[in-house]
Amino acid sequence: MSTNRREFIRNVAVGAAGIGIGGMASGFSAKSYSRIVGANNRLNIALMGCGRRVGAYYAALQDKKNNVDVAYICDVMKKQREKVGKDLNGKVSGKATLVNDIHEVWNDQSVDAIFNATPDHWHAPGTWMAMQAGKHVYIEKPCSHNPREGELLVAFQKKYGKVVQMGNQQRSAKESQEIISEIHKGAIGDVYKAVAFYANMRGECPVPKKAPVPDGLDWELFQGPAPHQEYMHDIWDYNWHWYGWNWGTAETGNNATHELDIARWALQVKYPEQVEVEAAKRHFLNDGWEMYDTMDATFRFPGNKIIKWDGKSRNGHLTYGADRGTIVYGSEGSAFINREGYTLFDRKGKKVKDSKSSGSEAGTALGGGGDMTDSHVANFFNVIRGTENKLNSPIEEGAISQMMCHYANISYRINKSYKVNTENGHILDKDGMKLWGREYQKGWEPKL
C-alpha cells in the first residue's frame, strides 16, 4: 500500500466517520468513498494488549472479507505477545512485528487502526494518544477509567475525526437491534424500567505480596499513565481488576457496561437524575480482593424511568434464569434480552415471540468472543473504509453508558447517594466530583 494511498484512506475516512457520528465532514459520502477507494484496500492494524480478550478478535482478523493485515502485536509481557504471534502465524495476512512499546506502533505512519485491549487504566489514554498519532481505534470496555476520561475521549474524537468504536459488542447483535427497535416502536407500550444483571463464580483472590517483577514484564510501561508503585505478586495479571482503583474499575466497570448499555438503549435515556448504591465485599473476606463483589444500584431518570443493576461477582445464583442479561418493562409487556437473543412477553407474562441467536457470544467466560464481536469488528472496519455509514457504538454513545458504571462506583466509594446534572452528567455532590478524574503519572497527563 503506497504512502499516498494510506494518506488518502486516512483522510477520507474522517469524512465517512463524520457522517455516521452526526455531521458532514470532508464532503465525501460513505458510498462515494467506497467507489473511489474500493472495498479491497487493506487496512493495517495493530493489536495493543495481548491478554485474555485478544483471542476474541482472531476470527475477524482471519476473515478475508475484512481484508486486513496484522502489522504489530504489542504487549508489555513478552510471553503474551509471543503467544499471540504463534497463534496467528500463518493464519492472518501481514507480517506482524512483535513489540513491547506501543510508541513504536504510534510512530509508524503505515498503521491505520489499533485494537486497544489493555487494562482499564490504559484504555482512554492509549486511545487518545493513538488518535493523536493518526490512528482509528477499537477501544474495549470500559472505555474510560473515570468520568473525565469519557469526556476527554469524545473531545479527542471530535478534534482528530478518527473512527472510535467501543467494544460493547451486543450493539452489533441483530437480535438485540431487532428487539430494541420493536421496543422503540411500542411493542411493550411505554417503557419505564429495566433490570440489568450479572452473576459469576469468581473465586478467592491472592493477597498481594512484595515480589520481584516477573521475567519479560515491563512493569513501568504496564503502569503507564497510572501513578507508579512497587510490584506486588500477581498484580499485573487479571487480578489487577480487584486490587484497588489505580488500574481497575471493579466488576461494574468490567461487566455492567454491557447490560447497562442495553438498558439505556431500550429506555432511550441519557444521564440519570439520581444514583443510589448498596455494595460490599461479601465473599472470602480475608482475601486480596479490595473492592465490592456484590452491588445493587439504582439509576433514576427524567420521565419517571428507572434502571437497576444487580451485580454478583462471586455468587452464581441465576436469579433471572441466566448469568447475564437485561429485562425491560413497559406498560403493555416486557422483554428479556441477552447474548442468546430475546423473548417478548405480554402484560400477563405470556410469551408472544422469541428470537434466539444463530451464533454464539461468550457470557461470563474470561475473554469472551463470538459472532457479536466479529460483527462489531467488521462494522468498525467498514466505517473506516466508508462502506458503512454508521458505527454501532460510537464513542460518544459508549462514554455515556460507561458513565453509569462510574456513577455506581463513585456512590460506593463515597458511601452515599447523590443527584446528577442531567444536562452535562456532572455529579451534584462535592465528594463525588472529587472522583471525577484521576491523578496521572508525571508526563502522562492528557494534552488536548
N, C-alpha and C positions, 0 to 999 in steps of 0.2 A: 504494500500500500504506500503510495507516494506521500511526501510531506504535504504537498498541495492538496491532495485528496483528503488527508487527515484534517487539515485546517478547515476544508470545506464541510466535512461531515460534522465537525465540532461546532462550527459557527452556525450552520443551518439548523442543527438540532435545537439550538436555543429558540429558534422561531417555532419549530414544531412543538417543543415543550411548552412554550408560552401560550399556544392556542389551547392545549389541554388543561392548563392550570389557570386559565381565566383571562388571557389578554392577547392581543396581537403583538407580535414581536418584530421579526425581520421582514414580514410581508410574504413569506413562503407558507403555503398550507402544507399539511402533512401529505396530502395527495400529490401536490406538485413536487414536494421534496422526493417522494418515492419514485416519481417518474424520472427526475434528474439523476439521482444517485443510484437508484435501483436497490432492490431488496437483497442482492447478492454480495454487497460490500461487507467485508468482515469488520467486526469490532474487536479491538484489542482490549482484553480485560485482565484485571489483576485481582487476586484473592488476598485480602488483608485479614489475617486471623485464621488459623487452621485447627481450631478446637472442634468441639462436638457438632457445631452447626454446619461446618463447611461441607460435609458429606451430603447435605440436603441439596446442594447445587449441582452435584455430579451429573444427574440425568439431564438437566437443562444445558450444561456445558457440552455434553456429548451429543445433544440433539442437533443434527445437521441443519435443521430448519432455522435454528438460532444463529448459525453462521458466525461463530466467534473463535478467536484464537486466545488461548490462555498464555499471557505474556510473562506473568510473575506469580509466584507463590510465596507469600510473605508471612512470617511468624517469628516472634521473639524467642520461641523454643525450637531449637534445631531439630529435635526428633519429630516434632509435629509437622514442620514444613517438609521434611524428608518423607514422612509417611504419605502426605498428600501428593508429593511428587511421584512416589511409587504407585499410588492409587490411580493417578491419571495418566501415567506414562503409556503412550501408545493408544490411549482411549479418547483423547481430545486433540483438536487441532492446535498448532502452535508449539513453539519450543520454549516452555516455561523456564524462567530463571528463578532459582530459589534464593531468596534474600532474607536477611534479618531485619533490616531497617527500612521502614516504609518510605522514608525520604527518597530513597533510590527510585522508587516507583513514581512518586510525585514528580520527580525531576525528569522523568522520561516522557518527552513530548508525544511519543507514539501511542501511549496508553489512553484509551478512550473512556474507560469506566472501571470503577472499583467496587468490589463487594466487601463491605465492612462488617465482619463477623467477629469483632474483638470483644473483650469485656466491656461492661456498661460505661465505665469512665472514659473509654476511648471513642465511644460511638459518635457523639456530637463533634468533639474536636477533630477526630480523624476525618469526619465528613466535611466540615467547613474548610479544613486545610486541603483536602482533595479538590474541593470546588475552586479554591484559590489557585490551585495548580492546573485548573482547566479540565477536571475530570467530572463525569457524571457518577452518581453514587447510588448503589442499592444498600441502604442502611438497615441493619437488623434492629428489631425492637430490643430494648427500649431505645427510641431514637435519641433520648437525652437522659442525662444523669440527674437533672434538676429542671425546674420550670424555666429559668433564664436561658438555659441551653436550647430549649424548644423555640423560644423567641428568636434567639440568635440564628438557629438553623433556617428559619423562614426568611430572616433578613439577608443571610448569605445567599440563599437560593435566588431571592429577588435581585440581588446585586449582580450575581455572576450568571444567572439564567441557565443553570445546569438542571438536568433531569435528576430528581432525587425521589426515589421510591422507598417508603418504609416497609419493612418486612412483616407486616401483619397480613399474611398471605390469604386469610379467609376472604378478604375483599375480592379475590380473584376466583372464588368458587362459584360456579354458575348456579348451584342450588341456593347459596346464600344471596346472590344477586337477585335471583328469581323471587324468593320469599320476601326479601326487603322491598322489592318493587311492588309486590302484591299488598304488603302491609301499608305502604305509602298510598296505594290506591283505595284503601279502605277495607281490605279483606277481613280484618278483625275489628272494624269500627274505629273509634277514636282511641289511639294508643295512650296509655297513661303510666305504665310501669314495665320495667324489665329487671329480671334477676339473672345476674351473671355468676357463674360458679366454676370452681376448680377443686379437685380432690386428688392428692397424691400420697404416696407412702415413702417419702424421703426418710432415710434412716438417721442414725446417730452421726454427728459431725465431730471430727477430731478437735481436741483443744490445741490451738496453735502453740508451738514451742520454737524458741530460737534455734535456728539451724543454718548450715551453710547453703548458699544458693546452689540449686541443682546444676549439674553439668549441662551446658548447652542453653541455659536460660539467660537472656539479657534482662536482668531484674530492673535495671534503671529504665530501660525502654518499655518494659511491661507497665511500669507505674506511669511513665509519660506525663500527662497533664495533671495527674493527681499528686497531692503533696507526698513526698517520698518518705519512706520509713524502712527500718531494717527488715530483712527477710525472716519469715517465720515458716515452719514446716507446713507444707500443703497449701500455703496461702495463694499460690499462683494458679493452681488447678481449679476445677469447677467450684470448689467451696468458697472462693472469693465472694460468691453471691451472698454468703451468710456472715462473713467476717466484717461487720461494720459497714459504714456508709461511705468510706473512702473510695471504694470501687463499685459496689453493687447498689441495687435499688430494691432489694428484698423480693419476695415472691410476687408482690403486686406489680412491681415494675417488670419482673421477669415473665410473668404469665398473664396477669389480669389484663394487660394491654390488649390481648386478642378479644376476649369476651366483652370487655367494657367498650371496645370499639364497635362491636356488633350491636350492643345495646344502644349506644349513642346514635349509630347509623339508623337503627329502626325507629327510635323516638324522634329523630331529627332535632336534636338539641345540641347546644354548644357548651357554654360554661354553666356550672351549677350555681345556685344562689347560696346553698349551704352544704357543708360537708360534716358528717358525723361518723366516728370510727370507734369500734371496740376491737382491740387487738392485743395479743400477748404471746409469749412463748409458753406453750402448753405441754411439750413433749421433751424427753431427755434433758431435763432441766439443768444438768451439770455438764452438758457437752459444750462444744465450741461455738455453736450457733448463737449469734449475738442479737438477732432481731426477733420479731414476732414470727411465729409459724402458723398462726391462726388469726384470721381477720374477718370481721363483719363491717362493711362500710355502706353508708347511705349517702346518696347524692340527690339533693332536691333542686329541681329546675323550675324556671318560669313556666306558667301554664299548668301548675299542679302535676307535673310529671316527676317521676322518681326512678332512679336506678340503684339497685342494691348489688353488692359484691359479697359473695360467700366464698372465702378462700381458705382451704385446709391443705397445708403443705405436707403434714405428716399424719393424716388420718384418712384412710382410703374409703370411708363410708360413702356410698354413692347416693347421697340424699335425693338427687333428682333423676336417678336412674342412669347416669353417665358420669365419666370422670371430669368432663368439662362441657360447657355449653352456655346457652342463653335462652331464657324463657321470656317472651314478650306478651304482655296482657293488653287487651283492648276492650272496649265496651261491648263488643259482639263476639268475642272469642279470644283465642290465644295461639301462640306459635312456639314450638320448641325447635331451636336451631343449634346445630353443632357441626363438626367437621364431617360428619357422616351424611348430612342432608338436613331435612326439616320435616316436621309434622304439624299440620294445621288443624285446630280444633274449633268447634263452635262454642257458644256460651254454655251449653250443657256439658261440655267436655267430650263430646262425640268427635271422633276423628273424621275430618272432612277430606283430607288429602295428605299424602306424604310423598316425599321425593328423596330417594337415597342416592348418595354419590356413587357414580360408576367407578370412581378411582379410590385412592386412599391417601390420607394425610395422618401422620402420627399424632396421637393425642398427648399423653404425658411422657412419652419416651424421650430421653435426652437427645438433643439434636434435631429430632423431628425429620421432616421431609415428606415428599409425596407429590401428588398431582397438583395440589393447590400452589405449592411452592414453584413447581415447574411453570404453571400458568402465570404466576406473579412475576417470575423472572423474564418470561417471554414478553409480557406486557412492558416491562422495563426496557428491554432491547428494542421493541417495536416503536416505542415512543422516541427513543434516541434517534432511530432511523427516520421517523416520521411516517411509518406505515400504520400507526395507530395515533389517534389524536389525543388520547386521554390516559393518564396514569390511573390505576385503580386505587392507589393510596399515595397521592402526592404529599409531600412533607407538611404542607400547611394543615392538611386533614389529620395526618398521623400525629402531629405535635399536639393537637387539641385532645385527641383520645389519650395520648400519653400523659397529658396534664392531669387527667383524672387519677392516674396512678400516683403522681406526685402529690396531689391533694390528700389522698388517703395516707400516704407515708408521712407527710408533714403533720397531719392531725394526730397520728400515732406518736410522733416524736415530741410534739409539744403537749400531748395528753389533753387535748380539748377540741371541741368542735368550733367551727368558725363560718363566717359568711364570706362570699366571693363577689367581686365586681363582675357582673355578667357581661359587661361591655369589653373589658380587656383581660379578664381572667385573674386579675391580681387578688391576692388574699387580703381581706379586710381585718387583719389581725397583725399587730406588730411582731409578735413572736413567730407567727407563721412566715411573715415576709423576711425574717432573718435567715430563713432556709430557702429563699427563692433562688439563690445562686450558690456558688461554691468558691472556695479558695483554690487557686491553681499553683502548681509548682512554678517557681520563678522562671520566666522565659516562655511559658506555655500559655499565657493569658490570651484570650481571643482578641483579634485585631480586625475589626470590621471596616 
